Amino acid sequence: MLPSPEPAAPPVLLVTPETWPYICGTPRDAKLQAWLREHGIEPKGVSVQDPTSIITEPDGTQLIEYTEFLVNTDGHRYLDPNRPNEAAKVVRHAPLRTPPPEPKRSDITTLALLRAIDDHRTRPVPPGKRRWELPGAWWTLCAVYPEKVVTAAYIREDDRGHLDCGVSLRTSWLTDKGDAKLTDLKAGA
């Protein structure tokens, strides 16, 4: 009997469509853009409607996997002929030369965290589901940040009086002070 091949390592997600709104404009965004440029990838050409991740090939080679918008000879994006309501794009791979920047608690700004919690509260619930069945803000952020980084950001905002949590910090909601802070931060953004 032949030995079964080693299972592929799961991709390391750097950005997902769900997390993009909470990374855009943060210190993490600037670090990731610089890191992509170091790998010859122009961040403006990378689709935020698709994940950007690090994948490991069966031979151990690590690649950055991203989706890039296709452009014409004038450098303009164009529509996909097979999907006339979508931009033409293609999945690309680039060799990983250096690891991505390490995420820190400060990468999850107050605006990003409060917005993620508020968005979960106001997001439409699909038919047949209940709000508590949808992944909350904490789980969404944990898709691209280590759990300890997300938890530290939650604790920071809880200490500032922006969150209330009942029995679990992971299921926090905004206090009146948190709502006011979010409104102020959105106005200044």
Residue frames as qw, qx, qy, qz and C-alpha x, y, z in Angstrom:
[[0.000, 0.890, 0.457, 0.000, 0.00, 0.00, 0.00],
 [0.399, 0.461, -0.024, 0.792, 1.37, 3.42, -0.97],
 [0.236, -0.426, -0.477, 0.732, 1.64, 6.00, 1.77],
 [0.161, 0.865, 0.464, 0.101, -0.93, 8.74, 1.43],
 [0.388, 0.481, -0.047, 0.785, 0.47, 12.13, 0.48],
 [0.228, -0.294, -0.474, 0.798, 0.87, 14.70, 3.21],
 [0.114, 0.833, 0.542, 0.014, -2.18, 16.93, 3.42],
 [0.323, 0.544, 0.055, 0.772, -1.58, 20.42, 2.12],
 [0.226, -0.290, -0.470, 0.802, -1.15, 23.06, 4.79],
 [0.135, 0.827, 0.543, -0.052, -4.19, 25.33, 5.01],
 [0.362, 0.613, 0.082, 0.697, -3.67, 28.73, 3.43],
 [0.322, -0.416, -0.372, 0.765, -2.60, 31.59, 5.67],
 [0.155, 0.817, 0.479, 0.282, -5.20, 34.25, 5.02],
 [0.354, -0.071, -0.117, 0.925, -3.92, 37.82, 4.91],
 [0.316, 0.201, 0.064, -0.925, -7.08, 39.56, 3.65],
 [0.182, 0.374, 0.900, 0.129, -10.55, 38.28, 2.85],
 [0.075, -0.506, -0.425, -0.747, -13.51, 40.11, 1.33],
 [0.516, -0.716, -0.462, -0.087, -15.15, 40.06, 4.77],
 [0.609, -0.556, -0.158, 0.543, -12.11, 41.50, 6.58],
 [0.458, 0.367, 0.207, 0.782, -11.07, 44.06, 3.98],
 [0.138, -0.833, -0.217, -0.490, -13.27, 46.89, 5.35],
 [0.646, -0.763, -0.005, 0.020, -11.58, 46.47, 8.75],
 [0.757, -0.182, 0.188, 0.599, -8.04, 46.43, 7.36],
 [0.387, 0.655, 0.270, 0.591, -8.35, 49.25, 4.82],
 [0.045, -0.850, 0.042, -0.523, -6.72, 52.42, 6.12],
 [0.757, -0.649, 0.076, 0.013, -5.09, 50.75, 9.14],
 [0.179, -0.747, 0.622, 0.155, -1.37, 50.36, 9.88],
 [0.686, -0.020, 0.722, 0.082, -1.79, 46.72, 8.77],
 [0.638, 0.718, 0.278, -0.032, -2.97, 47.88, 5.35],
 [0.178, 0.917, -0.349, -0.074, 0.13, 50.04, 4.83],
 [0.422, -0.510, 0.746, 0.074, 2.43, 47.21, 5.94],
 [0.727, 0.235, 0.644, 0.032, 0.74, 44.66, 3.66],
 [0.541, 0.835, 0.071, -0.065, 0.88, 47.02, 0.68],
 [0.009, -0.828, 0.554, 0.084, 4.62, 47.59, 1.19],
 [0.571, -0.251, 0.781, 0.026, 5.15, 43.85, 1.57],
 [0.736, 0.511, 0.442, -0.030, 3.23, 43.13, -1.66],
 [0.370, 0.904, -0.199, -0.076, 5.33, 45.71, -3.53],
 [0.299, -0.643, 0.700, 0.079, 8.50, 44.01, -2.22],
 [0.605, 0.046, 0.792, 0.071, 7.22, 40.88, -3.98],
 [0.072, -0.077, 0.612, 0.784, 6.55, 42.71, -7.27],
 [0.012, -0.583, -0.802, -0.130, 2.79, 42.91, -6.75],
 [0.047, -0.250, -0.032, -0.966, 1.04, 46.26, -7.27],
 [0.085, 0.285, 0.793, -0.532, -1.59, 46.52, -4.51],
 [0.398, 0.367, 0.050, -0.839, -3.91, 48.69, -6.61],
 [0.508, 0.231, -0.650, -0.515, -4.30, 45.80, -9.04],
 [0.133, -0.028, -0.967, 0.217, -5.25, 43.25, -6.36],
 [0.482, -0.438, -0.484, -0.584, -8.95, 42.46, -5.99],
 [0.176, -0.229, 0.656, -0.697, -10.33, 42.95, -2.49],
 [0.801, -0.020, -0.014, -0.598, -13.38, 40.86, -3.44],
 [0.916, 0.127, -0.379, 0.034, -11.10, 37.81, -3.30],
 [0.735, -0.651, 0.103, 0.159, -8.76, 36.50, -0.58],
 [0.401, 0.729, -0.513, 0.213, -5.06, 37.16, -0.53],
 [0.863, -0.454, 0.198, -0.102, -3.20, 34.34, 1.15],
 [0.038, 0.611, -0.787, -0.076, -0.02, 32.33, 1.45],
 [0.964, 0.050, -0.004, -0.262, -0.32, 28.78, 0.17],
 [0.351, -0.544, 0.753, 0.118, 2.10, 25.89, 0.51],
 [0.699, 0.375, -0.488, -0.365, 2.65, 23.62, -2.47],
 [0.979, -0.183, -0.058, -0.068, 3.06, 19.84, -1.93],
 [0.771, 0.288, -0.272, 0.498, 6.83, 20.25, -2.36],
 [0.523, -0.543, -0.319, 0.574, 6.92, 22.83, 0.47],
 [0.260, 0.217, 0.197, 0.920, 7.24, 25.88, -1.77],
 [0.004, 0.663, 0.547, -0.511, 5.30, 28.84, -0.42],
 [0.197, 0.355, 0.464, 0.787, 3.48, 31.22, -2.73],
 [0.199, 0.337, 0.315, -0.865, 1.45, 34.37, -2.35],
 [0.137, 0.423, 0.821, 0.358, -1.93, 33.73, -3.95],
 [0.124, 0.492, 0.241, -0.827, -3.94, 36.77, -5.00],
 [0.457, 0.619, 0.614, 0.175, -6.45, 37.80, -7.62],
 [0.218, -0.357, 0.190, 0.888, -5.35, 40.51, -10.02],
 [0.491, 0.725, 0.278, -0.396, -7.51, 42.69, -12.23],
 [0.627, 0.203, 0.491, 0.570, -6.68, 42.38, -15.92],
 [0.072, 0.770, 0.022, -0.634, -5.97, 45.58, -17.82],
 [0.719, 0.646, 0.228, 0.115, -5.95, 46.49, -21.51],
 [0.686, 0.271, 0.026, 0.675, -3.02, 48.02, -23.39],
 [0.002, -0.734, 0.002, -0.679, -3.98, 51.45, -22.04],
 [0.211, 0.142, -0.716, 0.650, -3.73, 50.15, -18.47],
 [0.522, -0.168, 0.144, -0.824, -7.48, 50.25, -17.82],
 [0.360, 0.050, 0.898, -0.248, -9.50, 47.47, -16.28],
 [0.441, 0.065, -0.514, -0.733, -12.11, 45.87, -18.50],
 [0.775, -0.092, 0.293, -0.553, -15.19, 43.71, -18.09],
 [0.372, -0.156, 0.910, 0.093, -15.00, 39.94, -18.22],
 [0.395, 0.124, -0.552, -0.724, -16.57, 38.85, -21.54],
 [0.397, -0.198, -0.893, -0.081, -18.10, 35.80, -19.80],
 [0.291, -0.637, -0.612, 0.367, -19.49, 37.88, -16.89],
 [0.261, 0.600, 0.232, 0.720, -20.37, 41.32, -18.28],
 [0.377, -0.864, -0.121, -0.311, -21.13, 42.78, -14.82],
 [0.761, -0.580, 0.129, 0.259, -17.72, 41.88, -13.38],
 [0.109, 0.853, -0.477, -0.179, -14.19, 43.09, -13.98],
 [0.888, 0.294, -0.346, 0.073, -11.88, 40.64, -15.70],
 [0.330, -0.742, 0.545, -0.207, -9.45, 39.13, -13.23],
 [0.832, 0.221, -0.508, 0.038, -7.15, 36.15, -12.80],
 [0.780, -0.612, 0.120, 0.051, -5.65, 34.26, -9.84],
 [0.496, 0.702, -0.438, 0.263, -1.89, 34.80, -9.69],
 [0.864, -0.444, -0.069, 0.225, 0.96, 33.37, -7.64],
 [0.256, 0.831, -0.391, 0.301, 4.23, 34.96, -6.59],
 [0.733, 0.003, -0.569, 0.374, 7.07, 33.21, -4.77],
 [0.514, -0.850, -0.086, -0.070, 7.19, 34.06, -1.08],
 [0.567, 0.497, -0.375, 0.540, 10.57, 35.65, -0.36],
 [0.068, 0.208, -0.576, 0.787, 9.91, 37.14, 3.06],
 [0.131, -0.486, -0.844, 0.187, 7.16, 36.44, 5.59],
 [0.086, -0.759, -0.349, -0.544, 4.31, 38.93, 5.81],
 [0.015, -0.465, 0.418, -0.780, 4.47, 41.56, 8.55],
 [0.259, -0.252, -0.867, 0.343, 3.45, 40.25, 11.95],
 [0.281, -0.686, -0.390, -0.547, 0.02, 41.54, 12.99],
 [0.227, 0.001, -0.581, 0.782, -0.17, 43.59, 16.17],
 [0.039, -0.641, -0.689, 0.336, -3.01, 44.78, 18.38],
 [0.003, 0.598, 0.007, -0.801, -2.41, 48.34, 17.16],
 [0.019, -0.017, 0.729, 0.684, -3.14, 47.13, 13.60],
 [0.156, -0.596, -0.767, -0.183, -6.78, 46.73, 14.64],
 [0.031, 0.238, -0.128, 0.962, -7.71, 50.36, 15.10],
 [0.231, 0.280, 0.631, -0.685, -10.55, 51.54, 17.31],
 [0.520, 0.369, -0.152, -0.756, -12.51, 52.48, 14.17],
 [0.453, 0.210, -0.808, -0.313, -11.94, 49.05, 12.59],
 [0.123, -0.096, -0.939, 0.307, -13.00, 47.12, 15.67],
 [0.299, 0.352, 0.479, -0.747, -16.06, 49.22, 16.48],
 [0.514, 0.361, -0.342, -0.699, -17.13, 49.16, 12.83],
 [0.341, 0.112, -0.921, -0.153, -16.75, 45.36, 12.68],
 [0.031, 0.245, 0.845, -0.474, -18.93, 44.92, 15.77],
 [0.375, 0.431, 0.207, -0.794, -21.52, 47.42, 14.52],
 [0.437, 0.304, -0.608, -0.589, -21.59, 45.83, 11.04],
 [0.182, -0.059, -0.981, 0.037, -22.31, 42.43, 12.56],
 [0.163, 0.368, 0.657, -0.637, -25.20, 43.89, 14.54],
 [0.421, 0.553, 0.074, -0.715, -26.74, 45.56, 11.47],
 [0.085, 0.252, -0.832, -0.486, -25.93, 42.92, 8.82],
 [0.755, 0.025, -0.152, -0.637, -29.01, 41.34, 7.22],
 [0.478, -0.205, 0.838, -0.164, -29.74, 37.82, 8.42],
 [0.291, 0.113, -0.775, -0.549, -30.37, 35.31, 5.61],
 [0.775, -0.175, -0.107, -0.598, -33.75, 33.55, 5.62],
 [0.929, -0.102, -0.355, -0.033, -33.78, 30.51, 7.86],
 [0.589, 0.144, -0.467, 0.643, -30.89, 31.78, 10.03],
 [0.415, -0.873, -0.247, 0.065, -30.68, 33.64, 13.31],
 [0.136, 0.919, -0.296, 0.222, -28.19, 36.42, 14.03],
 [0.565, -0.630, 0.528, -0.070, -26.39, 34.30, 16.62],
 [0.909, 0.130, 0.369, 0.144, -25.71, 31.68, 13.91],
 [0.544, 0.797, -0.080, 0.251, -23.66, 34.17, 11.84],
 [0.714, -0.061, -0.240, 0.655, -19.95, 34.52, 12.59],
 [0.214, -0.937, -0.200, 0.189, -19.53, 37.61, 14.74],
 [0.230, 0.932, -0.257, 0.108, -16.94, 40.35, 14.41],
 [0.501, -0.641, 0.581, 0.015, -14.46, 38.51, 16.65],
 [0.797, 0.066, 0.581, 0.152, -14.50, 35.40, 14.42],
 [0.583, 0.794, 0.126, 0.116, -14.35, 37.50, 11.24],
 [0.012, 0.914, -0.398, 0.074, -11.23, 39.30, 12.48],
 [0.648, -0.439, 0.622, 0.034, -9.67, 36.01, 13.64],
 [0.863, 0.444, 0.232, 0.070, -9.69, 34.84, 10.01],
 [0.588, 0.684, -0.119, 0.414, -6.73, 37.16, 9.33],
 [0.081, -0.718, 0.473, -0.504, -5.37, 38.07, 12.77],
 [0.407, 0.020, -0.862, 0.302, -4.13, 35.74, 15.51],
 [0.485, -0.648, -0.572, -0.131, -6.69, 35.18, 18.25],
 [0.529, -0.475, -0.320, 0.626, -4.46, 36.84, 20.84],
 [0.180, 0.044, 0.170, 0.968, -4.24, 40.03, 18.72],
 [0.314, -0.493, -0.514, -0.628, -8.02, 40.23, 18.30],
 [0.585, -0.594, -0.531, 0.151, -8.61, 39.52, 21.97],
 [0.443, -0.279, -0.181, 0.832, -6.11, 42.23, 22.99],
 [0.026, -0.227, -0.290, -0.929, -7.89, 44.76, 20.75],
 [0.479, -0.571, -0.569, -0.347, -11.23, 43.79, 22.30],
 [0.585, -0.505, -0.431, 0.466, -9.80, 44.19, 25.81],
 [0.285, -0.023, 0.018, 0.958, -8.38, 47.61, 24.85],
 [0.237, -0.357, -0.363, -0.828, -11.79, 48.84, 23.69],
 [0.593, -0.557, -0.579, -0.053, -13.57, 47.23, 26.66],
 [0.520, -0.340, -0.330, 0.711, -11.17, 49.07, 29.01],
 [0.076, 0.066, 0.134, 0.986, -12.09, 52.33, 27.25],
 [0.325, 0.353, 0.577, -0.660, -15.77, 51.68, 27.94],
 [0.373, 0.309, -0.444, -0.754, -16.68, 51.15, 24.26],
 [0.525, 0.000, -0.801, -0.289, -17.88, 47.55, 24.69],
 [0.628, -0.262, 0.498, -0.537, -20.20, 45.56, 26.85],
 [0.361, 0.302, -0.848, -0.244, -20.11, 41.82, 26.69],
 [0.867, -0.247, -0.060, -0.428, -22.34, 40.01, 29.12],
 [0.891, -0.343, 0.296, 0.011, -20.67, 36.62, 29.49],
 [0.798, 0.041, 0.355, 0.485, -18.13, 36.59, 26.64],
 [0.106, -0.659, 0.220, 0.712, -15.90, 39.29, 25.21],
 [0.250, 0.005, 0.785, 0.567, -16.16, 37.51, 21.83],
 [0.040, 0.614, 0.733, 0.290, -19.84, 38.46, 21.57],
 [0.179, -0.403, -0.264, 0.858, -19.44, 42.10, 22.62],
 [0.200, 0.783, 0.495, 0.317, -21.72, 44.90, 21.54],
 [0.265, 0.388, -0.090, 0.878, -21.17, 48.65, 21.55],
 [0.196, -0.569, -0.564, 0.566, -22.07, 50.71, 24.59],
 [0.177, 0.941, 0.285, -0.044, -23.58, 54.18, 24.14],
 [0.265, -0.808, 0.347, 0.397, -20.03, 55.52, 24.54],
 [0.508, -0.106, 0.725, 0.453, -18.86, 53.07, 21.85],
 [0.396, 0.693, 0.576, 0.176, -21.66, 54.14, 19.49],
 [0.007, 0.981, 0.029, -0.193, -20.72, 57.80, 20.01],
 [0.399, -0.593, 0.539, 0.445, -17.02, 57.04, 19.44],
 [0.529, 0.222, 0.723, 0.386, -17.82, 55.14, 16.23],
 [0.275, 0.876, 0.392, 0.048, -19.92, 58.05, 14.97],
 [0.162, -0.915, 0.213, 0.302, -17.08, 60.49, 15.73],
 [0.485, -0.356, 0.666, 0.442, -14.47, 58.27, 14.05],
 [0.504, 0.481, 0.658, 0.287, -16.63, 57.76, 10.94],
 [0.156, 0.965, 0.195, -0.085, -17.13, 61.53, 10.65],
 [0.232, -0.831, 0.398, 0.312, -13.37, 62.07, 10.82],
 [0.674, -0.074, 0.657, 0.329, -12.51, 59.31, 8.34]]
